[in-house]
């Protein structure tokens, strides 16, 4: 098993960042990374359920035929399901420590950062799809980005609250 703090390990960079924030306890790091990934997975799952399935505003592959749209959404759901599974393992192994603020701050930061990156990359840069294509698509895309910033702001405020405790 690789040392999770090792610089060659995928999670090593995240651990070094958390150490920079003053989080030296390995269990606390696992709790925060697990909660961060949980936020990524849940917001991804909500995006897929609400925008892809219920409202049917877009698919990951918006410009493909229906078969490829459904398949791309399936791969997306598989990806976020794996993320949720990995977050569950990390949280279970960490025997979560710290106040609830640590968990929720990491959760909201994960959700917000995922949405912001997904919004900037997929909606604006690559234009793979838009939140709701049509005459007001830019407004929907910007609203999505602003919501992501709101989630990040909530996460950051909750994180700051952990420092005052």
Residue pairs with C-beta under 8 A, 6 or more apart in sequence:
2 8
2 9
3 9
4 11
4 12
4 15
4 26
4 30
5 12
5 15
5 16
5 26
6 12
7 13
7 16
11 33
14 29
14 33
14 36
15 29
15 33
18 28
18 29
18 32
18 33
19 29
22 163
23 29
23 32
25 97
25 98
27 94
27 95
27 96
27 97
28 94
28 97
28 98
28 102
29 94
30 90
30 91
30 93
30 94
31 90
31 91
31 94
31 96
31 97
31 98
31 102
31 103
31 106
32 98
32 102
32 103
32 105
32 106
33 90
33 106
34 87
34 88
34 89
34 90
34 91
34 94
34 96
34 106
35 87
35 91
35 102
35 103
35 104
35 105
35 106
35 107
35 110
36 87
36 106
36 107
36 109
36 110
37 83
37 84
37 86
37 87
37 90
37 110
38 84
38 87
38 88
38 91
38 107
38 110
39 106
39 107
39 108
39 109
39 110
39 111
39 112
39 114
39 155
40 80
40 83
40 87
40 110
40 111
40 113
40 114
41 80
41 81
41 83
41 84
41 87
42 84
42 107
42 111
43 110
43 111
43 112
43 114
43 115
43 151
44 76
44 79
44 80
44 83
44 114
45 77
45 80
45 81
45 84
47 115
47 118
48 73
48 76
48 77
48 80
51 57
51 58
51 131
52 58
52 59
52 60
52 73
52 76
53 73
55 132
57 131
57 132
57 133
58 129
58 130
58 131
58 132
58 133
59 69
59 70
59 72
59 73
59 129
60 69
60 72
60 73
60 75
60 76
60 122
60 128
60 129
61 68
61 69
61 71
61 72
61 128
61 129
62 69
62 128
62 129
62 130
62 133
63 128
63 129
64 72
96 103
98 162
99 162
99 165
101 158
101 159
101 161
101 162
101 165
102 159
102 162
104 155
104 158
105 155
105 156
105 157
105 158
105 159
105 161
105 162
106 155
106 159
107 155
108 151
108 152
108 154
108 155
108 158
109 151
109 152
109 155
109 156
109 159
110 155
111 151
111 155
112 148
112 149
112 150
112 151
112 152
112 153
112 154
112 155
113 148
113 152
114 148
115 144
115 145
115 147
115 148
115 151
116 145
116 148
116 149
116 152
119 141
119 144
119 145
119 148
120 145
122 128
122 129
123 129
123 130
123 131
123 141
123 144
123 145
124 141
130 137
130 140
130 141
131 137
131 140
131 141
131 143
131 144
132 140
